[in-house]
Amino acid sequence: MDSIEIEAKSVAEAITIACEELKTTHDNLTIEVLQEAPNKIFAFMSGRKARIRATLMPAKAETPPARTAAAADSAAAATRMQEVLETIARHIQPGASVEVRNNDDGIVMNIIGDGSGIFIGRQGQTLEALQYLINKIKVRYGADAVPVTVDSEAYRARHDESLANLAVKLGMKAKKRSGPVTTNLLNPAERRIIHLTLQKDAELTTWSKGEGVLKKVIIVPRQAEKSVNR
Amino acid sequence: MYMKELIREIVTALVDNPEQVHITEIVGEKTAVIELRVAQTDFGKVIGKKGRTAQSIRTILSAASAKQERRCILEILE
């Protein structure tokens, strides 16, 4: 009997994910709520999510919808990658485990350890290293082009949130001094958050500057744009 | 010993010729040096563009050896 545990922002969302994972409808599942999601305001701060266990009911499980060969392949590749990541994680900390879920941007592999942040590292560098390697390995298994995100202890959500706050703060600073403000060196995913956050602000414009993977983001008020050397 | 297995796990998943991956560990008082040899054609794969793969492996190695008494150093040999 198939049973999986899903973590998502809300119970409803978790059930939707469970249906997708098990390639079935809600009717065929027994849902067990392991943990309710806290209300929206606290969700950001605590990083707590709703957890459910979905069990496929045996009577209807015998007629699973026919999977395409491609879907089966990518599912196999995902499982293999999960095993590799889990083995690596257990060498870093015995007893660690990895859970996989899908979101809009691709596959998320969440490492569950003892909560000491050993998988995150200083400024998320261990997490970045694991993510980079797992994506390299993914190519070797011929999995889909969907990117794999490696997360632990909801670090990604916290980090994204703090980057968005930083963007707003630097945007205000740029307007106040009517001149350019520069961030630290950021990786592409981090820069994307800065750009997207400030895109909504018609008074500001942003661009990246630098060589290599890490670049700085320059935030400039539109009226001062001409005076700044790109 | 343990760290050697970690490196083996990562490297064999990255290369084309996993059977040609050779890892030796030289244990010192405060540090352990892990020497990695791979097939000539796989050399670029364990280094990566601008050494990014090698850097990632080293980051993971230092996270793994953080709780141990010895620091680990990875040497990739030709």
Interface residues (C-beta under 8 A of the other chain):
Chain A: V84 T87 I88 H91 I92 I118 F119 G121 Q125 T126 E128 A129 L130 Y132 L133 K136 I137 R140 G212 V213
Chain B: Y2 M3 E5 L6 E9 I10 A13 L14 G48 K50 R52 T53 Q55 S56 I57 T59 I60 A63 A64 A66 K67
